[in-house]
């Protein structure tokens, strides 16, 4: 009589379940910032090492330290990214990760700077009511000042104050040398003037909350995280994509991603 607890098999040995590799996590913008930070530090060390190796009198102690540091960076990055999927850029990489790498890669370009552009009421309202959408409107407007190499996200502030418009921009750009902060402010966030006809509500300065802020990029990964903090809320408000990247920014992002992906392999 057959024991009911005996496992039926089709042969002399029980069938074993097929072992599957654990699914990998998606490369989020936050992960992108961390791993890209490891990789760019590694590349910078390589450049320093190359210069040191060509010197007649070599600082061998410094060379050894940099090599050890690069080996540590490689090990840490590989360990951190071991459970992360890095798919093909064109077909399977998520849109928000492409946006993050466009920011990160473009930040490495010469003369790239971080910026926040707040908008006067008239400009913000015009952007939000534009037939082709606010992204097209704002990117076209900035091209009138020669700002063509740019990646940005739009954002709504969570503020109850109606004094200034809640719609504004964060991003990375190469601003031409002849373009002043004043000219950008006159374009995007003019000062209020209620005495003229029609009156200008513009943008009213309060404390240190300047209308136009342009700074050097010290920590690109942190800037990517900051600029994306309201991306879902803004996309819901706009009912459309809240971000933009010029061809130059997208190319920089793809080059960084593919170089980093090869390094991790």
Number of C-alpha atoms within 10 A of each C-alpha: 3 6 6 7 6 7 8 12 9 7 7 7 8 10 11 6 6 6 6 6 6 7 9 12 13 16 21 17 21 15 19 23 24 16 22 22 20 18 23 16 13 19 14 12 16 15 10 12 16 12 10 16 13 9 9 7 8 12 11 11 8 12 17 12 11 17 15 12 15 20 13 14 18 17 13 14 19 17 12 13 19 13 14 16 15 21 14 12 16 10 7 9 16 17 13 15 21 22 23 27 26 30 30 31 23 31 29 16 14 8 14 18 21 22 21 20 21 26 25 28 24 16 23 22 14 15 20 16 12 14 10 10 17 23 21 14 18 20 18 14 16 17 12 10 16 15 17 20 20 27 27 27 24 27 25 17 14 10 9 7 9 8 13 18 22 18 21 19 19 22 23 29 25 21 21 13 8 9 12 11 14 11 13 17 21 13 16 24 28 22 16 16 14 11 8 8 7 8 10 16 18 24 24 19 14 10 6 6 10 15 22 18 14 15 11 13 17 11 12 24 23 15 21 24 16 12 19 21 11 18 19 13 15 21 16 12 12 16 10 12 17 22 22 20 25 17 14 16 28 23 16 20 25 19 17 20 25 15 12 20 17 9 12 17 7
